[in-house]
Amino acid sequence: MLDYRKSAKAASSPAMTNALSLQTYRLLGRSGLRVSPLALGGMTFGTEWGWGSDADETRRIFDTYVDRGGNFIDTANFYTNGTSERLVGEFARNKRDRLVLATKYTLTMHPGDPNSGGNHRKSMVRSVEASLERLKTDYIDLLYIHAWDGTTPAEEVLRAMDDLIRAGKVLYAGISDTPAWQVARMQTMADLRGWSPFVALQIQYSLAERTVERELTPMAKEMGLGVVPFFALASGVLTGKYTKADLEHGGGTSGASGTRKNVAAANGVLTARNLEIAEVVKSVALEMGKTPAQVALAWTLLNPAVTAPILGARTLKQLEDNLGALDVPWTDAARARLDAVSAIELGFPHEFLASPMTREVIFGGLRVATRS
């Protein structure tokens, strides 16, 4: 087994160290809210789905993260059938005000009840009341729309969220798993009507999933939403834990339960292409004296739109390893290798606008500086 903590050879160019810690707080989007550069994810809190952590291990993970200065906790009403929120509420009880608790609504909690899920006002209000009870708190710092349902009017969602914020039950609004055009439309609508805007965008983003670079991350940066990536390790694929033999997975399960391998397969990330990317991640990690997980997590932080990737650690050992992503010694060569193996086609109009011919007829050979 390779020891990624011992560098096999010297870096090919001077290293660029992030010099971050959990206490190097960042502003979340256009807000003044300060959050750690790595968020602690609660999807693994509880064993109801077959692959999470029990209460004792979850407590050790939570306390270690917070004791080191971490303050950004991410959960959802749906996670482990509500157990995740209950555990977060229990662990946060004596340190509530120093933490930023983020949760989500949308996913159905009672199959068969048509109004127990979705983005509409009834679903939002009832979900928030239930989350407040499970979290043992009287306010939620950040409430996300978990996924766009395609049926609820945008005005209804925005006004209901604004009402909860004005009532003090929610402090900030976020959105997840929604097309860029819809987010931009809603953000503009909120600005024009004086409603609370979104300050966070939670999306899948990793070396294995870069298609969000076409529209979602540029939109977020332009419109004041801090990007909070989930599946930054591609359900463990980028850690090097899987091989080509694991491609015979039969498609995985459709839900969140089952083995981690089945979930990775169901999410579409356990592929031959992503295994190739994982091999390059392992090679770069070896050169840096880091682990693949640390390198893959740190890579997402190189995108200026990203505020804090979410850690999905199931054990304290995994958390300890993940925190090492904050001091990865980047080189230009290492970053170029990862960018190249994971590159995607941006498609139209991005590649058309960047072509020499188009730029020539727009600018006439002149150089015009862009805004940062």
URVENDA-V883568 format. One record per residue. N is the residue number from 1. PHI is phi in radians with two decimals (NA if undefined). D_CENTER is the distance of its C-alpha to the mean C-alpha in whole Angstrom. Layout:
n phi d_center
N PHI D_CENTER
N PHI D_CENTER
//
This chain:
n phi d_center
1 NA 30
2 -1.26 28
3 -1.74 28
4 -1.30 25
5 -1.49 26
6 -1.96 29
7 -1.19 29
8 -1.42 31
9 -2.71 32
10 -1.22 32
11 -1.14 29
12 -1.43 31
13 -2.59 30
14 -0.94 29
15 -1.40 26
16 -1.99 24
17 -1.54 22
18 -1.13 19
19 0.94 21
20 -1.87 18
21 -2.56 18
22 -1.08 16
23 -1.68 19
24 -1.54 18
25 -1.24 17
26 -2.13 15
27 -1.37 16
28 -1.55 13
29 1.01 14
30 -1.42 18
31 -1.49 18
32 -1.74 20
33 -1.29 17
34 -1.68 17
35 -2.33 13
36 -1.21 13
37 -1.33 11
38 -2.29 9
39 -1.69 8
40 -1.67 10
41 -1.48 9
42 -1.81 12
43 -1.18 12
44 -1.65 14
45 -1.44 16
46 2.03 20
47 -1.87 21
48 -1.07 22
49 -1.65 20
50 1.64 22
51 -2.47 19
52 -1.64 18
53 -1.86 20
54 -1.30 23
55 -1.06 23
56 -1.19 25
57 -1.18 22
58 -1.06 19
59 -1.09 22
60 -1.13 22
61 -1.10 18
62 -1.06 18
63 -1.13 21
64 -1.12 20
65 -1.05 17
66 -1.22 19
67 -1.09 22
68 -1.60 20
69 1.81 19
70 -1.22 16
71 -2.33 15
72 -1.91 12
73 -1.91 12
74 -2.03 9
75 -2.51 11
76 -2.82 13
77 -1.02 17
78 -1.40 16
79 -1.06 15
80 0.72 18
81 1.02 20
82 1.71 20
83 -1.12 20
84 -0.99 17
85 -1.10 18
86 -1.11 21
87 -1.18 20
88 -1.04 18
89 -1.07 21
90 -1.17 24
91 -1.24 22
92 -1.57 21
93 -0.93 25
94 -1.63 26
95 -2.46 24
96 -0.98 22
97 -1.23 23
98 -1.51 21
99 -1.88 18
100 -1.86 15
101 -1.69 15
102 -1.96 12
103 -2.41 13
104 -2.42 13
105 -2.34 16
106 2.40 17
107 -1.19 17
108 -1.18 21
109 -1.73 22
110 -2.38 26
111 -0.93 27
112 1.83 30
113 -1.67 29
114 -1.13 28
115 -1.82 27
116 -1.45 25
117 -2.48 22
118 1.79 21
119 -1.64 20
120 -1.22 24
121 -1.03 25
122 -1.06 27
123 -1.08 23
124 -1.09 21
125 -1.13 24
126 -1.16 25
127 -1.13 21
128 -1.10 21
129 -1.06 25
130 -1.19 24
131 -1.15 20
132 -1.03 23
133 -1.17 25
134 -1.17 23
135 -1.38 21
136 0.97 24
137 -2.52 24
138 -1.88 25
139 -2.70 22
140 -1.91 18
141 -1.18 17
142 -2.45 14
143 -1.92 14
144 -1.72 12
145 -1.27 14
146 -1.29 12
147 -2.81 13
148 -1.29 16
149 -1.58 20
150 1.26 22
151 -2.19 25
152 -1.54 24
153 -1.04 26
154 -1.02 23
155 -1.06 26
156 -1.13 26
157 -1.11 22
158 -1.11 22
159 -1.21 25
160 -1.12 24
161 -1.12 21
162 -1.11 24
163 -1.08 26
164 -1.15 24
165 -1.20 23
166 -1.12 27
167 -1.40 28
168 1.47 25
169 -1.40 24
170 -2.29 20
171 -1.76 20
172 -2.43 17
173 -1.90 15
174 -2.41 12
175 -2.52 11
176 -2.43 9
177 0.87 11
178 -2.44 13
179 -0.99 16
180 -1.04 16
181 -1.12 19
182 -1.25 19
183 -1.09 16
184 -1.07 19
185 -1.07 22
186 -1.21 21
187 -1.12 20
188 -1.15 23
189 -1.07 25
190 -1.11 23
191 -1.09 25
192 -1.21 28
193 -1.72 29
194 1.31 28
195 -1.61 25
196 -1.15 22
197 -1.46 19
198 -1.33 15
199 -2.04 14
200 -2.48 10
201 -2.20 8
202 -1.75 5
203 -2.50 5
204 -1.34 6
205 -2.65 7
206 -2.91 9
207 -1.08 13
208 -1.57 13
209 -2.46 12
210 -1.97 13
211 -1.11 14
212 -1.15 12
213 -1.23 14
214 -1.22 17
215 -2.30 16
216 -1.19 13
217 -1.23 12
218 -1.11 16
219 -1.07 16
220 -1.07 13
221 -1.11 15
222 -1.25 18
223 -1.85 18
224 1.46 16
225 -1.92 13
226 -1.32 10
227 -1.46 7
228 -2.10 4
229 -1.30 2
230 -1.94 3
231 0.94 6
232 -1.14 7
233 -1.81 10
234 0.94 11
235 0.94 12
236 1.58 14
237 -1.06 16
238 -1.32 15
239 -1.43 17
240 1.52 20
241 -1.34 21
242 -1.93 22
243 -2.22 25
244 -1.06 27
245 -1.11 28
246 -1.37 25
247 -1.23 25
248 -1.48 28
249 -1.86 25
250 1.26 27
251 1.66 24
252 1.30 22
253 -1.68 22
254 -1.47 21
255 -1.78 19
256 -1.49 17
257 -1.52 20
258 1.95 22
259 -1.34 21
260 -1.09 18
261 -1.11 20
262 -1.13 20
263 -1.15 17
264 -1.07 16
265 -1.17 19
266 -1.12 18
267 -1.37 15
268 1.36 17
269 -1.77 15
270 -1.57 18
271 -2.28 21
272 -1.07 23
273 -1.04 21
274 -1.23 18
275 -1.16 21
276 -1.14 23
277 -1.06 19
278 -1.06 19
279 -1.12 23
280 -1.21 22
281 -1.03 19
282 -1.08 22
283 -1.12 25
284 -1.12 23
285 -1.08 22
286 -1.07 25
287 -1.13 27
288 -1.46 24
289 1.34 25
290 -2.11 22
291 -1.65 20
292 -1.00 18
293 -1.07 15
294 -1.10 15
295 -1.16 16
296 -1.11 13
297 -1.15 10
298 -1.10 13
299 -1.04 13
300 -1.12 10
301 -1.26 11
302 -1.27 14
303 -1.36 13
304 -1.10 14
305 -1.38 12
306 -1.45 9
307 -1.66 9
308 -2.81 7
309 -1.20 5
310 -1.64 5
311 -1.53 8
312 -1.90 10
313 -1.19 13
314 -1.75 16
315 -2.35 19
316 -1.10 20
317 -1.06 21
318 -1.12 17
319 -1.07 16
320 -0.99 19
321 -1.15 18
322 -1.04 14
323 -1.12 15
324 -1.20 17
325 -1.18 15
326 -1.39 16
327 -2.35 19
328 -1.30 19
329 -1.47 22
330 -1.16 21
331 -2.14 24
332 -1.04 25
333 -1.17 26
334 -1.13 23
335 -1.12 20
336 -1.11 23
337 -1.11 23
338 -1.21 19
339 -1.08 19
340 -1.23 22
341 -1.24 21
342 -1.83 18
343 -1.04 20
344 -2.16 20
345 -1.47 22
346 -1.34 21
347 1.31 24
348 -1.44 26
349 -1.61 26
350 -1.06 24
351 -1.24 27
352 -1.11 30
353 -1.20 29
354 -1.55 28
355 -1.19 32
356 -0.98 35
357 -1.11 37
358 -1.12 35
359 -1.15 34
360 -1.14 38
361 -1.33 39
362 -1.46 36
363 -1.87 37
364 1.07 41
365 1.51 40
366 -1.41 39
367 -1.81 36
368 -2.11 34
369 -1.21 31
370 -1.70 28
371 -1.25 26
372 -1.34 23
//
